[in-house]
Amino acid sequence: MKTGRLDYLWLKWRAIACLVLGRTEMARALYDQILARWPQDIYALASRAHLLTQAGKVDAALADSQRLVTLQTEDARAWFNHGYMLEAAGRWEEALAAFRRSTDLSPVLDRAWYGQGLVLIRLQRFDEAVAALKKNTELQPMSPHGWYQLARVHVDRQAPDEAVKIIRHLKGFEPKVAAQLERETGLLVERAAS
């Protein structure tokens, strides 16, 4: 094994050990060292972006995330993560584009459909949000998050009958979420007869 490869592995394993021990600043410094020598290392870029996000250094994290999607143009998960960071930064249109790129690359990535739905809600593009959230609930039918947001969008669209259907559906497997929706929307729904 070449010395450069050994150096890389040594830095990487030290960074991982620092993370295990909760020494995130030291881990980030080690990722900085890796990237100084291997600027296109995907693992180090993704790890540092995550640590920068946790530290509240949004612009630096987004710079690393942008480099990742430039290096991995066909990686749906990289685009999802980039969209997530852009959404957290309040850059809605850019986040929407990243989530759409993610779902174009992997139509079964339910989290990207959910992210798309949330951003579309922020942009008050409710009809498009319904379509994205429906796709999310098709892919994750037992997760209450997409259903919850979908019901809220229907209320915002002045379609309470659609929200009632969702609340009734949620009562079958997530009664607490259904009750929360009833409180928030003022829609009281009887559970469907079995």
C-alpha positions as semicolon CSV with decimal commas, in nm:
position;residue;x (nm);y (nm);z (nm)
1;M;0,000;0,000;0,000
2;K;0,133;0,343;-0,092
3;T;0,221;0,599;0,176
4;G;-0,048;0,838;0,051
5;R;-0,315;0,574;0,093
6;L;-0,191;0,493;0,445
7;D;-0,193;0,863;0,532
8;Y;-0,550;0,891;0,406
9;L;-0,670;0,588;0,603
10;W;-0,494;0,710;0,918
11;L;-0,663;1,052;0,896
12;K;-1,001;0,899;0,816
13;W;-0,994;0,651;1,105
14;R;-0,877;0,920;1,345
15;A;-1,169;1,139;1,236
16;I;-1,412;0,851;1,287
17;A;-1,266;0,784;1,633
18;C;-1,307;1,153;1,719
19;L;-1,671;1,136;1,615
20;V;-1,728;0,829;1,830
21;L;-1,573;1,015;2,123
22;G;-1,782;1,327;2,058
23;R;-1,483;1,538;1,956
24;T;-1,646;1,697;1,654
25;E;-1,412;1,996;1,625
26;M;-1,111;1,767;1,606
27;A;-1,290;1,544;1,355
28;R;-1,366;1,848;1,141
29;A;-1,001;1,953;1,155
30;L;-0,901;1,606;1,035
31;Y;-1,152;1,627;0,748
32;D;-0,997;1,964;0,664
33;Q;-0,657;1,790;0,643
34;I;-0,797;1,518;0,419
35;L;-0,958;1,772;0,188
36;A;-0,640;1,980;0,172
37;R;-0,466;1,677;0,022
38;W;-0,759;1,509;-0,154
39;P;-1,002;1,794;-0,236
40;Q;-1,248;1,571;-0,418
41;D;-1,285;1,308;-0,148
42;I;-1,658;1,246;-0,131
43;Y;-1,656;1,087;0,214
44;A;-1,465;1,376;0,372
45;L;-1,679;1,637;0,195
46;A;-2,004;1,476;0,310
47;S;-1,875;1,431;0,665
48;R;-1,747;1,785;0,693
49;A;-2,071;1,926;0,546
50;H;-2,265;1,736;0,812
51;L;-2,042;1,865;1,092
52;L;-2,057;2,221;0,960
53;T;-2,437;2,199;0,950
54;Q;-2,445;2,080;1,310
55;A;-2,217;2,370;1,406
56;G;-2,452;2,619;1,240
57;K;-2,202;2,709;0,968
58;V;-2,461;2,694;0,693
59;D;-2,270;2,872;0,418
60;A;-1,962;2,653;0,459
61;A;-2,178;2,340;0,473
62;L;-2,360;2,445;0,157
63;A;-2,029;2,505;-0,020
64;D;-1,923;2,147;0,059
65;S;-2,265;2,017;-0,041
66;Q;-2,247;2,205;-0,371
67;R;-1,908;2,048;-0,439
68;L;-2,058;1,706;-0,365
69;V;-2,340;1,741;-0,618
70;T;-2,090;1,875;-0,871
71;L;-1,877;1,565;-0,819
72;Q;-2,175;1,329;-0,795
73;T;-2,418;1,467;-1,051
74;E;-2,607;1,135;-1,070
75;D;-2,632;1,062;-0,697
76;A;-2,992;1,109;-0,580
77;R;-2,897;1,103;-0,212
78;A;-2,636;1,376;-0,257
79;W;-2,901;1,591;-0,424
80;F;-3,148;1,513;-0,144
81;N;-2,895;1,618;0,121
82;H;-2,818;1,934;-0,074
83;G;-3,189;2,013;-0,098
84;Y;-3,229;1,953;0,275
85;M;-2,947;2,200;0,352
86;L;-3,087;2,457;0,110
87;E;-3,431;2,419;0,268
88;A;-3,284;2,472;0,615
89;A;-3,116;2,788;0,484
90;G;-3,450;2,918;0,353
91;R;-3,340;2,902;-0,009
92;W;-3,670;2,752;-0,126
93;E;-3,638;2,765;-0,505
94;E;-3,289;2,614;-0,498
95;A;-3,405;2,349;-0,251
96;L;-3,697;2,262;-0,477
97;A;-3,463;2,223;-0,774
98;A;-3,234;1,994;-0,572
99;F;-3,524;1,780;-0,446
100;R;-3,660;1,754;-0,801
101;R;-3,320;1,648;-0,930
102;S;-3,314;1,384;-0,657
103;T;-3,657;1,245;-0,751
104;D;-3,566;1,255;-1,121
105;L;-3,266;1,035;-1,043
106;S;-3,449;0,810;-0,797
107;P;-3,830;0,827;-0,815
108;V;-3,852;0,596;-0,512
109;L;-3,664;0,827;-0,275
110;D;-3,960;0,908;-0,050
111;R;-3,772;1,165;0,159
112;A;-3,704;1,375;-0,150
113;W;-4,076;1,377;-0,237
114;Y;-4,151;1,484;0,120
115;G;-3,889;1,760;0,104
116;Q;-4,036;1,873;-0,226
117;G;-4,380;1,888;-0,066
118;L;-4,256;2,095;0,229
119;V;-4,082;2,345;0,003
120;L;-4,386;2,375;-0,221
121;I;-4,597;2,447;0,088
122;R;-4,353;2,724;0,182
123;L;-4,388;2,864;-0,169
124;Q;-4,769;2,835;-0,136
125;R;-4,786;2,616;-0,446
126;F;-5,041;2,390;-0,283
127;D;-5,156;2,189;-0,586
128;E;-4,797;2,088;-0,661
129;A;-4,742;2,014;-0,291
130;V;-5,039;1,776;-0,296
131;A;-4,888;1,583;-0,588
132;A;-4,546;1,554;-0,417
133;L;-4,695;1,452;-0,082
134;K;-4,921;1,194;-0,246
135;K;-4,613;1,038;-0,402
136;N;-4,446;1,039;-0,060
137;T;-4,744;0,864;0,102
138;E;-4,753;0,605;-0,178
139;L;-4,390;0,522;-0,107
140;Q;-4,424;0,539;0,274
141;P;-4,790;0,457;0,348
142;M;-4,733;0,390;0,719
143;S;-4,535;0,706;0,793
144;P;-4,760;0,976;0,939
145;H;-4,544;1,271;0,829
146;G;-4,654;1,285;0,467
147;W;-5,016;1,222;0,562
148;Y;-5,005;1,500;0,820
149;Q;-4,865;1,754;0,574
150;L;-5,108;1,639;0,304
151;A;-5,405;1,697;0,536
152;R;-5,273;2,042;0,627
153;V;-5,236;2,133;0,259
154;H;-5,593;2,023;0,188
155;V;-5,713;2,253;0,465
156;D;-5,507;2,538;0,317
157;R;-5,660;2,463;-0,024
158;Q;-6,009;2,489;0,126
159;A;-6,067;2,116;0,067
160;P;-6,171;1,998;0,416
161;D;-6,337;1,683;0,279
162;E;-5,998;1,558;0,160
163;A;-5,843;1,639;0,499
164;V;-6,125;1,447;0,672
165;K;-6,046;1,139;0,461
166;I;-5,683;1,156;0,568
167;I;-5,769;1,206;0,936
168;R;-6,001;0,906;0,917
169;H;-5,722;0,704;0,751
170;L;-5,472;0,810;1,021
171;K;-5,708;0,703;1,299
172;G;-5,650;0,347;1,182
173;F;-5,275;0,346;1,252
174;E;-5,168;0,682;1,400
175;P;-5,449;0,799;1,630
176;K;-5,229;1,057;1,805
177;V;-5,146;1,228;1,475
178;A;-5,514;1,214;1,376
179;A;-5,610;1,376;1,708
180;Q;-5,346;1,646;1,658
181;L;-5,488;1,724;1,314
182;E;-5,839;1,742;1,458
183;R;-5,721;1,992;1,721
184;E;-5,526;2,202;1,472
185;T;-5,788;2,206;1,196
186;G;-6,106;2,198;1,401
187;L;-6,225;1,901;1,194
188;L;-6,378;1,634;1,415
189;V;-6,386;1,299;1,239
190;E;-6,556;0,977;1,334
191;R;-6,355;0,665;1,266
192;A;-6,487;0,469;0,968
193;A;-6,685;0,155;1,051
194;S;-6,477;-0,158;1,011
